[in-house]
């Protein structure tokens, strides 16, 4: 972050209009990148940028004098911009990091949940969490938010049988690859040339099976391939322009059409839809409370059930050329959005544990990942023609897996009983398999 922010501030000092070169502009620029950056950290970055930029301009020039005034004004300007954020005059969807007391409280709650179960898995997890120093956790750590992820040292260090038990939900959600779909992908690559909605089945659950016939999955596969064909033929996505393509172009011209193709002719009815304009999450706004601004995912899948809207899928996307910092920030944002969405759903319905979940999709460069805290599947996005059909087949499998999981989740939601009281509803959720799994 510091290098990227330094470059952004330096570029601003070099290219902005003279009248915009002042401490307030620089601090606002810094807080846009990281709302909760400390005053000392930002000042250190600004000092470096000022030192470098001031040497470029002629001594005594208007630009140089304006740059020199930034540091003497820095402390007062930082306080002023920070107060504008606090008063809500400057809007942001970035929430304050958890404090040490909140992190310790969340960690204790997590340990209490794990301690209640006597299975070896839960006892190993409890021992592992108990050995972690709370002082070493930050708000970015899933454990500080009562979440145990499959890529954590805690899970990776489990004995083989217990790690297998932890990952059981993944095995139940991932049916075997379909040979017919793979054959279709082979034919499509080799021969690269130029309805009515059915009702959603009830009482579905994740059973390691596809919920639709192979004929239906073949139909959806053809729609996805047709969408990809138009992408492959679009010169805007050739290697010459990839580096300059912004996030909006990538999302609106590739990611969203593929998701729409994947969900076409579905069972969801007219009350389900996709939003792609960074609509505010009602689940996030509700979780934050006090009329605070909710997070704004890049894409959401929303379904209306009994006059209440549920957010069943969130997606965060990057440009095709993605920085590591952007990938990490989106990863954090995504599992927090999923956590909010699950809490929102559980406030109204008694949902089946280890079955219903909120889906998270992260697009980072050429990679697409489908999450439910644990990673269901990861694949390469074939935005250009490839003569390797295995890449295409794996990508199709990933989208069909997303569709299959969403069908089950919506069935579970529609079959769920109303929750009469929120008295026993946890303030967070823990991802782990059921006992004796």
C-alpha positions in Angstrom: 0.0 0.0 0.0 2.7 2.5 0.9 4.5 2.3 -2.5 1.2 2.5 -4.4 0.1 5.5 -2.3 3.4 7.2 -2.6 3.2 6.9 -6.4 -0.3 8.2 -6.4 0.6 11.3 -4.3 3.8 11.9 -6.3 1.9 11.7 -9.6 -0.7 14.2 -8.2 2.1 16.6 -7.2 3.5 16.4 -10.6 0.4 16.6 -12.8 -2.4 18.4 -10.8 -3.3 22.0 -11.4 -1.3 24.4 -9.2 -4.4 25.5 -7.3 -5.1 21.9 -6.2 -1.6 21.4 -4.7 -2.3 21.8 -0.9 -2.2 19.6 2.3 -6.0 19.1 2.2 -6.0 17.6 -1.3 -3.1 15.3 -0.4 -4.6 14.0 2.8 -8.0 13.4 1.1 -6.1 11.5 -1.6 -4.5 9.4 1.1 -7.7 8.7 2.9 -9.4 7.7 -0.3 -6.9 4.9 -0.6 -7.0 4.0 3.1 -9.6 5.6 5.2 -8.0 4.5 8.5 -4.3 5.2 7.7 -2.5 6.6 10.7 -1.4 10.2 10.7 2.2 9.3 11.2 2.2 6.7 8.3 0.6 9.1 5.9 2.9 11.9 6.9 5.9 9.7 6.2 4.6 8.9 2.7 3.8 12.5 2.0 7.3 13.6 3.2 8.9 11.3 0.7 6.7 12.4 -2.2 7.2 16.1 -1.3 11.0 15.6 -1.2 11.0 14.0 -4.6 8.6 16.3 -6.3 10.0 19.6 -5.0 13.3 18.9 -6.6 11.8 18.6 -10.1 10.5 22.2 -10.3 12.5 25.4 -10.6 13.5 27.0 -7.3 11.0 29.6 -6.3 8.4 28.6 -8.8 4.7 28.7 -7.8 4.4 24.9 -8.0 7.5 24.3 -5.8 6.3 26.9 -3.2 2.9 25.1 -3.0 4.6 21.8 -2.5 6.7 23.2 0.3 3.6 24.5 2.1 2.1 21.0 2.4 4.2 19.7 5.4 3.8 22.7 7.6 0.0 22.5 7.1 -0.2 18.7 7.3 -1.3 18.2 11.0 -4.1 20.7 10.9 -5.3 19.5 7.5 -5.2 15.9 8.6 -7.4 16.7 11.6 -9.8 18.7 9.4 -10.3 16.0 6.7 -10.6 13.3 9.4 -13.4 15.4 11.1 -15.3 15.7 7.8 -15.3 11.9 7.5 -16.5 11.6 11.1 -19.3 14.0 10.6 -20.4 12.3 7.4 -19.6 15.2 5.2 -17.3 12.9 3.2 -19.0 9.6 2.6 -17.2 6.3 2.8 -18.2 2.6 2.8 -15.0 1.6 4.7 -15.7 0.9 8.3 -13.5 1.5 11.2 -11.1 -1.4 12.1 -11.9 -3.5 15.1 -10.3 -2.3 18.3 -8.3 -4.6 20.6 -11.2 -5.0 23.0 -13.6 -6.1 20.1 -11.0 -8.5 18.8 -10.6 -10.1 22.2 -14.3 -10.3 22.7 -14.8 -11.9 19.3 -12.0 -14.4 19.9 -13.5 -15.4 23.3 -16.9 -15.9 21.7 -15.4 -18.1 19.1 -13.6 -20.2 21.7 -16.9 -20.6 23.6 -18.6 -21.9 20.5 -15.9 -24.4 19.8 -15.6 -25.5 23.4 -19.3 -26.6 23.5 -18.6 -29.4 21.1 -16.8 -32.5 22.2 -15.7 -33.9 18.8 -11.9 -34.2 18.1 -12.3 -31.6 15.3 -13.8 -28.9 17.5 -11.3 -29.7 20.3 -8.3 -29.3 18.0 -9.7 -26.1 16.7 -10.3 -24.8 20.2 -6.8 -25.7 21.2 -5.4 -23.9 18.2 -7.4 -20.7 18.7 -6.5 -20.8 22.4 -2.8 -20.7 21.5 -3.1 -17.7 19.3 -2.1 -14.4 20.8 -5.0 -11.9 20.6 -2.4 -9.1 20.5 -1.1 -10.4 17.1 -4.6 -10.3 15.5 -5.8 -7.3 13.5 -9.3 -6.5 12.1 -8.2 -8.0 8.8 -7.8 -11.5 10.3 -10.9 -13.7 9.9 -10.3 -15.1 13.4 -10.8 -11.6 14.8 -14.2 -11.7 13.3 -15.1 -15.3 14.6 -14.4 -16.9 11.2 -12.2 -20.0 10.6 -11.1 -20.3 7.0 -9.7 -23.3 5.2 -6.5 -21.5 4.2 -5.6 -20.5 7.8 -2.6 -22.0 9.6 -5.2 -23.3 12.1 -6.9 -25.5 9.5 -3.8 -26.3 7.5 -2.1 -27.6 10.7 -5.0 -30.1 11.5 -4.2 -33.8 11.3 -5.2 -35.3 7.9 -8.5 -36.9 9.1 -9.6 -33.8 10.9 -8.7 -31.5 8.0 -10.8 -33.8 5.8 -13.7 -33.5 8.2 -13.4 -29.7 8.2 -13.6 -29.7 4.4 -16.5 -32.1 4.1 -19.0 -29.3 3.0 -16.7 -28.7 0.0 -16.9 -32.4 -1.0 -20.7 -32.4 -0.7 -21.0 -29.3 -2.9 -18.6 -30.4 -5.7 -20.1 -33.1 -7.9 -17.8 -34.9 -10.3 -17.0 -33.3 -13.7 -19.4 -34.1 -16.4 -17.9 -35.9 -19.4 -20.5 -34.6 -21.7 -19.7 -31.0 -20.8 -16.0 -31.7 -21.3 -16.8 -33.3 -24.7 -18.8 -30.1 -25.6 -15.8 -27.9 -24.7 -13.6 -30.1 -26.9 -15.9 -29.7 -29.8 -16.4 -26.0 -29.3 -12.6 -25.3 -29.3 -12.0 -27.6 -32.3 -14.8 -26.1 -34.3 -14.4 -22.4 -33.3 -16.8 -20.8 -35.8 -18.4 -18.0 -36.5 -38.5 -19.8 -22.6 -40.2 -20.6 -20.1 -39.1 -20.6 -16.5 -39.6 -23.8 -14.5 -40.5 -23.6 -10.8 -37.8 -24.0 -8.2 -37.8 -27.5 -6.6 -38.4 -27.7 -2.9 -36.5 -29.5 -0.2 -33.2 -29.6 -2.0 -29.9 -30.0 -0.1 -26.2 -30.3 -1.0 -25.7 -33.9 -1.7 -22.7 -34.0 -4.1 -25.2 -34.1 -7.0 -26.3 -31.8 -9.9 -29.9 -30.6 -9.4 -30.7 -30.3 -13.1 -30.5 -32.8 -15.9 -27.5 -33.1 -18.2 -29.7 -31.8 -21.0 -30.4 -28.7 -19.0 -26.8 -28.2 -18.1 -25.8 -28.7 -21.7 -28.3 -25.9 -22.6 -26.7 -23.6 -20.1 -23.2 -24.5 -21.3 -24.2 -23.6 -24.9 -25.3 -20.1 -23.6 -22.0 -19.6 -21.8 -20.0 -20.7 -24.8 -22.0 -18.3 -27.0 -21.2 -15.5 -24.6 -17.5 -16.4 -24.6 -17.5 -16.5 -28.4 -18.5 -12.9 -28.5 -15.8 -12.0 -26.0 -13.2 -13.9 -27.9 -14.1 -12.1 -31.1 -14.1 -8.6 -29.4 -10.8 -6.8 -30.3 -11.2 -4.7 -27.1 -10.0 -7.7 -25.1 -6.9 -8.5 -27.1 -3.5 -8.3 -25.3 -2.8 -4.9 -26.8 -5.5 -3.2 -24.6 -5.6 -5.4 -21.5 -3.2 -3.3 -19.5 -5.4 -0.2 -19.9 -8.8 -1.8 -19.5 -10.6 -0.5 -16.4 -12.5 -2.5 -13.9 -15.9 -1.4 -15.2 -15.2 -2.5 -18.7 -14.0 -5.9 -17.5 -17.0 -6.4 -15.2 -19.8 -5.1 -17.5 -18.5 -6.7 -20.8 -17.1 -10.0 -19.6 -18.0 -11.0 -16.0 -21.6 -9.9 -15.9 -22.6 -11.4 -19.3 -21.0 -14.7 -18.3 -22.9 -14.7 -15.0 -26.2 -13.9 -16.8 -25.6 -16.7 -19.2 -24.9 -19.1 -16.4 -28.1 -18.1 -14.6 -30.3 -18.0 -17.8 -33.6 -19.9 -18.0 -33.4 -20.5 -14.3 -35.8 -21.7 -11.6 -35.6 -18.5 -9.5 -38.7 -16.7 -10.8 -39.2 -13.0 -11.6 -38.4 -11.9 -8.0 -34.7 -12.7 -8.3 -32.3 -10.4 -10.1 -28.6 -9.3 -10.4 -27.4 -5.8 -9.6 -24.2 -4.5 -11.2 -24.1 -0.8 -10.2 -22.5 -1.1 -6.7 -25.9 -0.9 -5.0 -25.7 -0.5 -1.3 -26.0 -3.8 0.5 -29.1 -3.8 2.8 -27.6 -6.6 4.8 -24.4 -4.6 5.4 -26.4 -1.4 6.3 -28.5 -3.4 8.7 -25.5 -5.0 10.4 -23.8 -1.6 10.9 -26.9 0.1 12.2 -27.4 3.7 13.1 -28.3 4.5 9.5 -24.7 4.0 8.4 -23.8 3.4 4.8 -23.6 -0.2 3.9 -20.9 -1.8 1.7 -21.4 -1.7 -2.1 -20.4 -5.0 -3.8 -19.6 -4.9 -7.5 -22.3 -7.4 -8.2 -25.1 -8.9 -6.1 -27.7 -11.6 -6.7 -30.9 -10.6 -4.8 -34.1 -12.6 -4.3 -37.4 -11.4 -2.8 -39.1 -13.9 -0.5 -42.2 -12.9 1.5 -41.7 -9.2 0.9 -38.1 -9.3 2.1 -35.0 -9.0 -0.1 -32.1 -11.5 0.5 -28.6 -11.0 -0.9 -27.5 -14.5 -1.9 -24.4 -13.8 -3.9 -21.7 -11.0 -3.7 -19.0 -10.5 -6.2 -15.9 -8.3 -6.0 -13.9 -7.7 -9.2 -10.6 -6.2 -10.2 -9.1 -5.0 -13.4 -7.5 -7.7 -15.6 -4.1 -6.4 -14.4 -4.7 -6.8 -10.7 -2.4 -5.7 -7.9 -1.8 -7.9 -4.9 -3.2 -5.2 -2.6 -6.4 -5.0 -4.5 -6.8 -8.8 -4.4 -6.2 -8.9 -0.6 -8.6 -6.0 0.0 -11.4 -7.6 -2.1 -10.9 -10.9 -0.4 -11.4 -9.2 3.0 -14.4 -7.2 1.7 -16.0 -10.3 0.2 -16.0 -12.5 3.3 -17.3 -9.6 5.4 -20.2 -9.1 2.9 -21.0 -12.8 3.0 -21.0 -12.7 6.8 -23.4 -9.8 6.7 -25.7 -11.5 4.2 -25.9 -14.7 6.2 -26.7 -12.8 9.4 -29.4 -10.9 7.5 -31.0 -14.1 6.2 -30.8 -15.8 9.7 -32.6 -12.9 11.3 -35.8 -13.9 9.4 -35.4 -17.7 8.8 -34.4 -20.8 10.6 -31.9 -22.0 8.0 -30.2 -25.4 7.9 -26.7 -25.4 9.3 -23.9 -26.5 7.0 -26.4 -26.4 4.1 -27.5 -22.8 3.4 -24.8 -20.2 2.8 -24.0 -17.0 1.0 -21.9 -17.3 -2.1 -18.9 -15.0 -2.7 -17.3 -14.7 -6.1 -13.9 -13.0 -6.4 -12.5 -12.0 -9.8 -8.8 -11.1 -9.5 -7.2 -10.6 -12.9 -7.6 -13.8 -14.9 -8.7 -15.9 -11.9 -12.3 -16.5 -10.7 -12.9 -18.0 -7.2 -16.2 -19.2 -5.8 -16.3 -19.1 -2.0 -18.4 -19.9 0.9 -15.7 -18.9 3.4 -13.9 -22.0 2.3 -13.0 -21.9 -1.4 -15.3 -24.1 -3.5 -13.4 -23.8 -6.7 -10.9 -21.6 -8.5 -10.5 -21.3 -12.3 -8.9 -19.3 -15.0 -11.2 -16.9 -17.0 -10.5 -17.6 -20.7 -11.1 -14.1 -22.0 -9.2 -14.9 -25.2 -9.3 -17.9 -27.5 -7.3 -20.8 -26.3 -6.6 -24.1 -28.0 -6.6 -25.9 -24.6 -10.1 -27.2 -24.0 -9.3 -28.2 -20.5 -9.2 -24.6 -19.4 -12.5 -23.9 -20.9 -14.1 -27.1 -19.4 -12.9 -26.1 -15.9 -14.3 -22.6 -16.3 -17.7 -24.0 -17.4 -17.7 -26.4 -14.5 -17.1 -23.4 -12.1 -20.1 -21.5 -13.4 -22.3 -24.6 -13.3 -21.2 -25.2 -9.8 -22.2 -21.6 -8.9 -25.6 -22.2 -10.5 -26.1 -25.5 -8.7 -25.2 -24.1 -5.3 -27.5 -21.1 -5.8 -30.4 -23.3 -6.8 -30.0 -25.3 -3.5 -29.6 -22.2 -1.4 -32.7 -20.7 -2.8 -34.7 -23.9 -2.2 -33.4 -24.0 1.4 -34.4 -20.3 1.8 -37.9 -20.9 0.5 -38.5 -23.9 2.6 -37.1 -22.3 5.8 -39.4 -21.6 8.7 -39.8 -18.0 10.0 -37.7 -17.2 13.0 -39.9 -16.0 15.8 -37.1 -14.5 17.9 -33.6 -13.2 17.3 -32.7 -13.8 21.0 -30.4 -16.7 20.2 -29.0 -15.4 17.0 -25.2 -15.1 17.0 -23.7 -11.7 16.1 -21.4 -13.5 13.8 -21.0 -16.8 12.1 -18.4 -19.6 12.3 -17.6 -21.7 9.3 -16.9 -25.3 10.3 -18.4 -28.7 9.5 -21.0 -30.3 11.7 -20.0 -32.6 14.6 -19.0 -36.2 13.7 -18.4 -35.3 10.1 
